[in-house]
Amino acid sequence: MFTVYSKPNCPWCDRAKALLTSKGEAYEEIILDVGQPKDESKTYVSVAELKAVVPNAQSVPQILHDGVLVGGYTDLAKVLT
């Protein structure tokens, strides 16, 4: 399963989620807490928590497949095509 670390209003995050959906791939979205209003049904993490999983992360999306880092949208597109 894929895990997508994203943040609100991120066009690359939206593209990654749309690509996964179009390919029929299941994914879990984890949203960076940047002070936005929260939806109780979603999972949020701090930047520090993201850095604990992906130490070199400097942008989003950060995408993992079965716990292994894939990279960002471009890397995901290469994996799925």
DSSP file (Angstrom, degrees, kcal/mol; ACC not computed):
  #  RESIDUE AA STRUCTURE BP1 BP2  ACC     N-H-->O    O-->H-N    N-H-->O    O-->H-N    TCO  KAPPA ALPHA  PHI   PSI    X-CA   Y-CA   Z-CA
    1    1 A M              0   0    0      0, 0.0    65,-2.9     0, 0.0    66,-0.3   0.000 360.0 360.0 360.0 148.7    0.0    0.0    0.0
    2    2 A F  E     -aB  27  65A   0     24,-1.8    26,-2.3    63,-0.2     2,-0.4  -0.648 360.0-156.6 -91.9 148.9    1.1    3.6   -0.7
    3    3 A T  E     -aB  28  64A   0     61,-2.6    61,-2.6    -2,-0.3     2,-0.6  -0.998   7.4-162.6-123.3 128.5    1.4    6.3    1.9
    4    4 A V  E     -aB  29  63A   0     24,-3.1    26,-2.9    -2,-0.4     2,-0.6  -0.945   5.6-159.0-116.6 114.1    1.2    9.9    0.7
    5    5 A Y  E     +aB  30  62A   0     57,-2.9    57,-1.5    -2,-0.6     2,-0.2  -0.827  33.9 155.6 -87.2 123.3    2.4   12.7    3.0
    6    6 A S  E     -a   31   0A   0     24,-2.5    26,-3.3    -2,-0.6    -2,-0.0  -0.764  33.6-141.4-137.4 178.8    0.7   15.8    1.8
    7    7 A K    >   -     0   0    0     -2,-0.2     3,-0.9    24,-0.2     6,-0.1  -0.966  40.4 -80.3-142.2 160.9   -0.4   19.3    2.8
    8    8 A P  T 3  S+     0   0    0      0, 0.0     5,-0.0     0, 0.0    28,-0.0  -0.237 110.1  14.3 -61.8 147.5   -3.5   21.3    2.0
    9    9 A N  T 3  S+     0   0    0      1,-0.2     0, 0.0     2,-0.1     0, 0.0   0.811  84.8 144.0  60.3  34.9   -3.6   23.2   -1.3
   10   10 A C    <>  -     0   0    0     -3,-0.9     4,-2.3     1,-0.2    -1,-0.2  -0.901  35.7-164.7-106.1 107.6   -0.6   21.3   -2.8
   11   11 A P  H  > S+     0   0    0      0, 0.0     4,-2.1     0, 0.0    -1,-0.2   0.860  90.2  51.4 -63.0 -34.8   -1.1   20.7   -6.5
   12   12 A W  H  > S+     0   0    0      2,-0.2     4,-2.2     1,-0.2     5,-0.1   0.860 109.4  51.0 -69.9 -34.0    1.6   18.0   -6.7
   13   13 A C  H  > S+     0   0    0      2,-0.2     4,-2.4     1,-0.2     5,-0.2   0.929 110.3  49.1 -64.8 -45.0    0.0   16.2   -3.7
   14   14 A D  H  X S+     0   0    0     -4,-2.3     4,-2.3     1,-0.2    -2,-0.2   0.890 110.9  50.4 -61.5 -39.8   -3.4   16.3   -5.5
   15   15 A R  H  X S+     0   0    0     -4,-2.1     4,-2.6     2,-0.2    -1,-0.2   0.909 109.5  50.7 -65.0 -41.8   -1.8   15.0   -8.7
   16   16 A A  H  X S+     0   0    0     -4,-2.2     4,-2.4     2,-0.2    -2,-0.2   0.932 112.2  46.1 -62.5 -45.4   -0.1   12.1   -6.8
   17   17 A K  H  X S+     0   0    0     -4,-2.4     4,-2.3     1,-0.2    -1,-0.2   0.892 113.2  50.1 -65.1 -39.0   -3.4   11.1   -5.2
   18   18 A A  H  X S+     0   0    0     -4,-2.3     4,-2.7    -5,-0.2    -1,-0.2   0.892 110.2  50.4 -66.3 -39.0   -5.3   11.4   -8.5
   19   19 A L  H  X S+     0   0    0     -4,-2.6     4,-1.7     2,-0.2    -2,-0.2   0.933 110.9  48.3 -64.4 -45.9   -2.6    9.2  -10.2
   20   20 A L  H  <>S+     0   0    0     -4,-2.4     5,-2.7     1,-0.2     4,-0.3   0.923 113.4  48.0 -59.5 -44.0   -2.9    6.5   -7.5
   21   21 A T  H ><5S+     0   0    0     -4,-2.3     3,-1.5     1,-0.2    -2,-0.2   0.921 109.6  52.0 -62.3 -44.6   -6.7    6.6   -7.8
   22   22 A S  H 3<5S+     0   0    0     -4,-2.7    -1,-0.2     1,-0.3    -2,-0.2   0.790 110.8  48.6 -64.8 -26.9   -6.6    6.4  -11.6
   23   23 A K  T 3<5S-     0   0    0     -4,-1.7    -1,-0.3    -5,-0.2    -2,-0.2   0.420 115.4-116.0 -91.8   0.6   -4.3    3.3  -11.4
   24   24 A G  T < 5 +     0   0    0     -3,-1.5     2,-0.4    -4,-0.3    -3,-0.2   0.738  63.0 151.7  73.6  22.5   -6.5    1.6   -8.8
   25   25 A E      < -     0   0    0     -5,-2.7    -1,-0.2    -6,-0.2     2,-0.2  -0.729  43.5-129.4 -91.2 132.6   -3.8    1.8   -6.1
   26   26 A A        +     0   0    0     -2,-0.4   -24,-1.8   -23,-0.0     2,-0.3  -0.546  34.9 173.8 -75.7 143.5   -4.8    2.0   -2.5
   27   27 A Y  E     -a    2   0A   0     -2,-0.2     2,-0.5   -26,-0.2   -24,-0.2  -0.994  29.5-138.8-149.9 155.7   -3.2    4.7   -0.4
   28   28 A E  E     -a    3   0A   0    -26,-2.3   -24,-3.1    -2,-0.3     2,-0.5  -0.957  21.4-145.5-111.2 132.4   -3.3    6.3    2.9
   29   29 A E  E     -a    4   0A   0     -2,-0.5    14,-0.6   -26,-0.2     2,-0.5  -0.863  12.8-172.3-100.2 130.9   -3.0   10.1    3.1
   30   30 A I  E     -ac   5  43A   0    -26,-2.9   -24,-2.5    -2,-0.5     2,-0.4  -0.992  15.7-148.3-121.0 124.4   -1.2   11.7    6.0
   31   31 A I  E     -ac   6  44A   0     12,-2.9    14,-2.3    -2,-0.5     2,-0.3  -0.761  13.1-121.5-102.5 133.6   -1.5   15.4    6.2
   32   32 A L  E     - c   0  45A   0    -26,-3.3     2,-1.0    -2,-0.4    14,-0.2  -0.535  28.0-124.7 -68.5 131.8    1.2   17.8    7.5
   33   33 A D        +     0   0    0     12,-3.4    14,-0.3    -2,-0.3    -1,-0.1  -0.700  44.2 158.9 -80.9 105.1   -0.2   19.9   10.3
   34   34 A V  S    S-     0   0    0     -2,-1.0    -1,-0.1    12,-0.1    -2,-0.1  -0.059  74.2 -81.1-117.8  29.8    0.4   23.5    9.2
   35   35 A G  S    S+     0   0    0      1,-0.2    -2,-0.1     0, 0.0     3,-0.1   0.568  85.4 142.7  86.4   9.5   -2.2   25.1   11.4
   36   36 A Q        -     0   0    0      1,-0.1    -1,-0.2   -28,-0.0     2,-0.1  -0.348  63.8 -84.2 -77.4 161.0   -5.2   24.3    9.2
   37   37 A P        -     0   0    0      0, 0.0     2,-0.3     0, 0.0    -1,-0.1  -0.415  54.3-124.2 -60.6 143.0   -8.7   23.4   10.5
   38   38 A K        -     0   0    0     -3,-0.1     2,-0.6    -2,-0.1    -5,-0.0  -0.689  10.4-146.7-100.0 145.7   -8.7   19.6   11.2
   39   39 A D    >   -     0   0    0     -2,-0.3     3,-2.4     1,-0.1     0, 0.0  -0.955  16.4-141.8-105.0 120.2  -11.0   16.9    9.9
   40   40 A E  T 3  S+     0   0    0     -2,-0.6    -1,-0.1     1,-0.3    -2,-0.0   0.719  98.3  59.9 -56.1 -23.5  -11.5   14.3   12.6
   41   41 A S  T 3  S+     0   0    0      2,-0.1    -1,-0.3    -3,-0.0     2,-0.3   0.486  96.6  75.6 -86.7  -1.5  -11.5   11.5   10.0
   42   42 A K  S <  S-     0   0    0     -3,-2.4     2,-0.5   -12,-0.0   -12,-0.1  -0.722  77.6-120.7-112.6 160.8   -8.0   12.3    8.7
   43   43 A T  E     -c   30   0A   0    -14,-0.6   -12,-2.9    -2,-0.3     2,-0.3  -0.850  28.0-170.4-102.4 132.1   -4.5   11.7   10.0
   44   44 A Y  E     -c   31   0A   0     -2,-0.5     2,-0.3   -14,-0.2   -12,-0.2  -0.924   4.9-178.0-122.2 146.1   -2.2   14.7   10.7
   45   45 A V  E     -c   32   0A   0    -14,-2.3   -12,-3.4    -2,-0.3     2,-0.1  -0.955  26.0-114.5-136.7 158.2    1.5   14.8   11.6
   46   46 A S     >  -     0   0    0     -2,-0.3     4,-1.9   -14,-0.2     5,-0.1  -0.401  34.6-107.0 -81.9 167.1    4.0   17.5   12.4
   47   47 A V  H  > S+     0   0    0    -14,-0.3     4,-2.8     1,-0.2     5,-0.2   0.893 122.8  56.3 -60.6 -39.0    6.9   18.3   10.2
   48   48 A A  H  > S+     0   0    0      1,-0.2     4,-1.4     2,-0.2    -1,-0.2   0.886 105.4  50.8 -61.0 -39.0    9.2   16.7   12.8
   49   49 A E  H  > S+     0   0    0      2,-0.2     4,-0.9     1,-0.2    -1,-0.2   0.888 110.6  48.7 -67.2 -38.4    7.1   13.5   12.5
   50   50 A L  H >X S+     0   0    0     -4,-1.9     4,-3.4     1,-0.2     3,-1.0   0.933 109.5  52.8 -63.5 -44.8    7.5   13.5    8.8
   51   51 A K  H 3< S+     0   0    0     -4,-2.8    -1,-0.2     1,-0.3    -2,-0.2   0.781 101.8  60.0 -63.0 -26.9   11.3   14.1    9.1
   52   52 A A  H 3< S+     0   0    0     -4,-1.4    -1,-0.3    -5,-0.2    -2,-0.2   0.823 115.7  33.9 -68.2 -30.1   11.4   11.1   11.4
   53   53 A V  H << S+     0   0    0     -3,-1.0    -2,-0.2    -4,-0.9    -1,-0.2   0.859 136.1  23.2 -89.9 -43.0   10.1    8.9    8.6
   54   54 A V  S >< S-     0   0    0     -4,-3.4     3,-2.2     1,-0.1    -1,-0.2  -0.784  71.2-174.9-126.8  84.6   11.8   10.8    5.7
   55   55 A P  T 3  S+     0   0    0      0, 0.0    -1,-0.1     0, 0.0    -4,-0.1   0.779  82.7  46.5 -55.9 -32.4   14.8   12.6    7.1
   56   56 A N  T 3  S+     0   0    0      2,-0.0     2,-0.1    -5,-0.0    -5,-0.1   0.306  79.3 136.5 -94.5  10.2   15.8   14.4    3.9
   57   57 A A    <   +     0   0    0     -3,-2.2     3,-0.1     1,-0.2     5,-0.1  -0.368  14.5 159.2 -62.3 128.5   12.2   15.6    3.1
   58   58 A Q        +     0   0    0      1,-0.2     2,-0.3    -2,-0.1    -1,-0.2   0.378  65.3  16.8-125.5  -5.3   12.2   19.2    1.9
   59   59 A S  S    S-     0   0    0      2,-0.1    -1,-0.2   -53,-0.0     0, 0.0  -0.937  82.9 -75.5-154.5 173.0    8.8   19.2    0.1
   60   60 A V  S    S+     0   0    0     -2,-0.3   -48,-0.2    -3,-0.1   -47,-0.2  -0.926  86.0  55.9-125.6 155.3    5.6   17.3   -0.3
   61   61 A P        -     0   0    0      0, 0.0     2,-0.5     0, 0.0   -55,-0.2   0.455  58.7-179.7 -76.7 153.6    4.3   15.0   -1.5
   62   62 A Q  E     -B    5   0A   0    -57,-1.5   -57,-2.9    -2,-0.1     2,-0.5  -0.997  14.0-164.0-114.8 123.1    6.6   12.3    0.1
   63   63 A I  E     -BD   4  71A   0      8,-2.8     7,-3.3    -2,-0.5     8,-1.6  -0.921  10.7-174.2-119.7 130.8    5.3    8.9   -1.1
   64   64 A L  E     -BD   3  69A   0    -61,-2.6   -61,-2.6    -2,-0.5     2,-0.5  -0.904  12.5-153.7-118.6 149.6    6.2    5.5    0.4
   65   65 A H  E >  S-BD   2  68A   0      3,-2.9     3,-1.8    -2,-0.3   -63,-0.2  -0.973  83.9 -20.8-124.0 115.7    5.2    2.1   -0.9
   66   66 A D  T 3  S-     0   0    0    -65,-2.9   -64,-0.1    -2,-0.5    -1,-0.1   0.873 130.0 -50.6  51.8  40.5    5.1   -0.6    1.8
   67   67 A G  T 3  S+     0   0    0    -66,-0.3     2,-0.5     1,-0.2    -1,-0.3   0.401 115.2 115.2  84.1  -2.5    7.3    1.6    3.9
   68   68 A V  E <  S-D   65   0A   0     -3,-1.8    -3,-2.9     1,-0.0    -1,-0.2  -0.874  72.7-111.8-104.3 130.9    9.9    2.2    1.3
   69   69 A L  E     +D   64   0A   0     -2,-0.5    -5,-0.3    -5,-0.2    -1,-0.0  -0.399  34.2 174.4 -64.4 126.0   10.4    5.8    0.0
   70   70 A V  E     -     0   0A   0     -7,-3.3     2,-0.4     1,-0.3    -6,-0.2   0.812  39.3-133.6 -91.7 -45.4    9.4    6.2   -3.6
   71   71 A G  E     -D   63   0A   0     -8,-1.6    -8,-2.8     4,-0.1    -1,-0.3  -0.979  40.6 -29.3 128.9-141.8    9.9   10.0   -3.6
   72   72 A G  S  > S-     0   0    0     -2,-0.4     4,-2.3   -10,-0.2     5,-0.2  -0.111  80.6 -68.2 -99.0-161.6    7.7   12.7   -5.0
   73   73 A Y  H  > S+     0   0    0      1,-0.2     4,-2.9     2,-0.2     5,-0.2   0.920 129.9  51.3 -59.0 -47.6    5.1   12.9   -7.7
   74   74 A T  H  > S+     0   0    0      1,-0.2     4,-1.7     2,-0.2    -1,-0.2   0.901 111.5  48.0 -59.8 -41.8    7.6   12.5  -10.6
   75   75 A D  H  > S+     0   0    0      1,-0.2     4,-1.8     2,-0.2    -1,-0.2   0.905 111.5  50.7 -65.5 -40.7    9.1    9.4   -9.0
   76   76 A L  H  X S+     0   0    0     -4,-2.3     4,-2.3     1,-0.2    -2,-0.2   0.923 106.8  53.9 -61.1 -44.9    5.7    8.0   -8.4
   77   77 A A  H  X S+     0   0    0     -4,-2.9     4,-0.8     1,-0.2    -1,-0.2   0.873 108.0  50.7 -59.5 -37.4    4.7    8.6  -12.1
   78   78 A K  H  < S+     0   0    0     -4,-1.7     3,-0.4    -5,-0.2    -1,-0.2   0.893 111.1  48.6 -66.3 -39.0    7.8    6.6  -13.2
   79   79 A V  H  < S+     0   0    0     -4,-1.8    -2,-0.2     1,-0.2    -1,-0.2   0.874 114.8  44.3 -67.9 -38.2    6.9    3.7  -10.9
   80   80 A L  H  <        0   0    0     -4,-2.3    -1,-0.2     1,-0.2    -2,-0.2   0.483 360.0 360.0 -91.3  -2.8    3.3    3.5  -12.0
   81   81 A T     <        0   0    0     -4,-0.8    -1,-0.2    -3,-0.4    -2,-0.2   0.434 360.0 360.0-112.5 360.0    3.9    3.8  -15.8
